[in-house]
Amino acid sequence: MISMDTGNGARPHAPRQGRPAMTVAAIALALAGIASAAAEAQGIAADAPVIAAPDDPSRTAPRGDEAGSEGGDFNSFTSADTLAAPAAALARAASAPVVVEMFTSQGCSTCPPADAMLSMLAAQPDVLALSYHVDYWDYLGWADSYARPEFTKRQEGYARAAGERAIYTPQLIVAGHDTVPSPGPAQLNGQIDAARFAPARVSVQRDSLPSGEAIELLPLSDLGGSAEILMIRYAPQRSVDVTAGENRGRRVSYSNVVLAIEPLARWDGQKPLRLTVRAELDESGRFPDDTRHALLVQLLQPPADLPGPILAAVRLD
């Protein structure tokens, strides 16, 4: 497990089937006037707009002004299309990867090409690609083995922050604020490049110590609000044989499948935040041996603390 020490410095969703929530690993937090105690998962406001899935199950539903102008969709993506990063960006990959989040489902017939594109992105050192499996298509005949209600809730939060009233799959979000409902490779690459070269708002310093990974977050400007420090646990590679539903008879491969999101702390960005993160044996068996970990520093959107821009990301292993 991961422990942390801190220094000073549409079609309506079908009713969801009850699934036991993954127990969060014990995380020790000692904050000295820098961040508040561990943040609880944020609830959805009672007066928030109703979020519904699109009328056509498993199909993307971008607005007219969001549709890509390239004349292609995920199915037009081939390995000949480039998503390569400039050399200058690769040099800063270890400390400043661009986070690309995709919301997908094993029960979505249009998702496998997008899943394949995310796998190509996951191979780039300056991109942290994360695959969140949602549960609102489970009623179509196949229950996604990696879906969790909190991942659907995260997608709903992004939709509310953007003023949208629908969620759909596949959907990609770059750096926590650029929504990519159905892009061609050039459109997606352009948004990733924009995030690469955007002015940094947080500096990340890292040092390997006997006690663990020492990480210092230093604000470079006013953050404009509070940020949440999130621990992401993910599996690097998984393949699933789907025997029912829209993808019946297909074997689908996934990269960087998110297993859990754990809020660690809130940070106001007024002073540096220093963390020491140690990887320890997870004796509970809740996570597989090949589980990997990353930290996200994500701005919270008031007044409901909805997910906002991702200010920094750190791969821990």
N, C-alpha and C positions, 0 to 999 in steps of 0.2 A: 504494500500500500504506500501511499505518499503521505508523509507528515510534513508540516511546515512550521517553522519558527520565524518570527518577525523580529527584526532589530528596531532601531529607533527611526531611526530615520523617518347558386348553385344548388347541387343536390345536398340536402341537409346531411350532416354526418349521421351515420348509423350509431345507435347507442354503443358506447365503447365497452368491450368486455373487461371485467376486472382483472388486472394483472398486478402481481405483487411488485411494489416499488423496490428498486435496487437499493439496498442499504448503503448509505454513504459511509466511506471509510472514516475512521477517527482522525481528525485533523486538529492538532494543537495550535492555537492562535494566541499570541501575546502581543498586543498592539500598544505601543507607547506613544500615545498622542498623535498617531499618524493615520490609522484607519480604525473604523469601528469594528465591533466583534463580527463573527461570521454572519454573512447575510443569509436570510431565509429566502427560499424560492418565492418569487413575487406572484401574488394572486392577480386575477383579471378583474378589472373594475366592473361593478354591477351595471353601470350605465354605458359600458362599452358597446360598440356596434356588434350585431350578430355576425359571426364569421361562418360562412357556409362553403362547402366544396362546390366546384363547378357542376353544371347540369350534366355534362358529358364526363362520366367517370374516367379518371386517370388521364385526362387530356389537359394540356396546358390551356390556360385561359387568359392570355395577356390582353391588355387594353389595346385598342387600335394604335395608339401613339407609342406603345411599347414594342410593337412587333419589329423584328430586325429587318433591315433594308437589304440584306444580302441575298434574299431569295432562297435561303436554305434553312434547314432546321437541324435538329440533332442527327436525323437520319442521313443528312448530307455530309456529315463529318467523316473524314477519312484520315489515315495517318499521314497523308501528304499535306494536310493543312497544318500550318505551323502554329505552335503555341510556345515557341522557344523564347527564353528570356534574354535580353541584352546582357553582354558580359559584365557591364557595370553593375547591373542589378544582381547578378549571381554572386558578386563579391560581397554583398551585404546580406546574403540569404540566411546565414546562420542566426543573425540577430534580428532580422526584420522580415520574416516571411509574410506574404500577402495571404490572408485567410479567405478561402473560397468554400462556402458552405452549400451543400446541396441537400434538398429535401426530396426523398425518393421513397419508393415502396416496391416490395417484391410482387405486389398485386397490380402494378401499373404497367400496362402493355407498351407505353411510350417511353418508359424510363430506361430500359437497358442501353440504348445508344448514349444517353446522357451519363449513365454509370460508367460506360467505357471511356468517355471523354474525361470524367473526373479521375479515372485511374491514370490517364496520361498526365494530367496535371499533378497528381500525387507524386509522380516521379521527378518533378522539378524541385530542386533544393530551395528555391526562393518562393515556393507556394506551399501553404499548409492547407491541403484539401481535406474536408471533413464531410462524411456522408451520414446524414440523419434520416433514419427510417421512421415514417409516420404511420399511425394506426387507423386512419379514417377510411382506408380502402379494404380493411380486413373482411368486411361483410360481403365482398364480391366473390368470396369462395376460397381465399387463401390468406391465412393469418401470417403476417410478416414476422419472422422469427427475431428480428432485431428492432422492431418497432416499440416505442415507449410513449406513453401519454405526454411526458415532459418534452419530448422532441416536437410533437404536434403543438404543444403550448408555446414552444419557442417560435415556431413558424407563425402561429397566430399573433404573437407579440410583434414580430416584424411586420405583419400585415397591418396591424393597428397603428404602428408607428408611421407607416406609409400612407395611412388613410384608406386602405383597401378593405373590402368587405368579403373577399373570397380568398381561399387558399387552394393550391393545386400542386400537382407533381407532373414532371420534375420542375423544380425551381432552384435556381442558384442565386446566392447573395455574395457579393464581393465586398470584403472589408466591412461587413456589417451594415452597409447603407446602399449599395448599388444592386438593385434587383434585376435579375436576368431570367425572365420567364421562359424564353425559347430562343437563344441566340445562335448565330453561326459562330464558328471559331474566331473569325476576325473581330466580331463585336465583343466576345468574351475576352480575347487577348487585349483589346483596347482598354477595357475596364480594368483588367489586371495591371496593365502598364500605368494607367492613371493612378492606381493605388500605390504602385511601386515608387513613383516619383512625386507623390504628394508630400508636402512638408511634414516632417515628423513632429508629433506633439508630445511624444514620450521617448526618452532615451533608455535603452536597456543595456545594462552592464552585467556581465556574467563571469563567474570565477569558480573553478572546481576546487573544492576544499575537502579534506578528510571527513568533515562533518556533513558534506552534501554539496549541492549546487547553490552558490551564493548569487542571488539575483538582486540588482538594484534598479528600481524604476525611478527616473528623474523627470519631472515635468519640464518641458521646454517652453510651454506657454500655458495660459489659463485653459484648463480643460473644459470650462463652461458647464460644469456640473460634476456629479459623483460618477466614479467608475467602479465597476465590479470586477473582482479578480475571480476567474473561473478556472477550475481544473477540468480538463477534457480527457477522458480515458477512451482509447479507441483501438480497434484491432486492425493491423495493417492490411491483411488480405483475407477474404472469405469468398467461398463459392456456395451457391444454394441450388439444389435441384427442386424446381417448383413443379408440383404434381397436380395442382388445381388452379382455378381462377384464370385470369387473362393470359398469364405466362405459362400455362400448363404445358409440360413437356420440355421446358427450357432450363438450361443450366446457366445461371446468371452469376457473374463475378463482380465483387465489390472491393473497393480500396478504402482504407481509413474509416472503417465502420464505427461510428460513435457508440460506445457502450454506456457511458454515464457522463452527466454534467454535474459538477459539484461547486456551488458558490463557496468561496473561501473568505472573502472579505470585501469591504467597500473602502474606497480611497478617494479623498477629496482633492488630491493632486496639489495640495498646498506645500507639502514637504516630501522629500524622497521616501520611498517605501523600500525597505530592505527585507528580503526573504531568504531563508535557508531551506531548501527543499531536499528531502532525503527519500530515496526509493527504498522501501522496506518490504520484506516478505509479506504477501497477503495470505494469511493462513486460513481465511474464510472460504477460499475457493470461489469467490464471487466473480473473479475476473481471470481469464485465461493467462497462461504464462507469457504469451507474446504481446500482452497489452502494452501499449505505449501511452505516453502522457504529454500534455501540452498545457501551458497557461495562456489564457486570453485576458487582455485588459480591455474591457468593453464599457463604453460610455452608456449611462442610463438616461433614457428620455423621460423628462417629467411630463405630467405629474404622476404617471402610473409606473414609472421605472421600467419602461419598455426597452428592449434591446436596441442599441444605437451603434454608432461607428466603433469598429474594433481598432483601438489605438496601438496595440502591440500584441505580439504573440511570441511565445518562447517554447521551443521543443525541449522537453526535459530528457528524452532518451531517443 
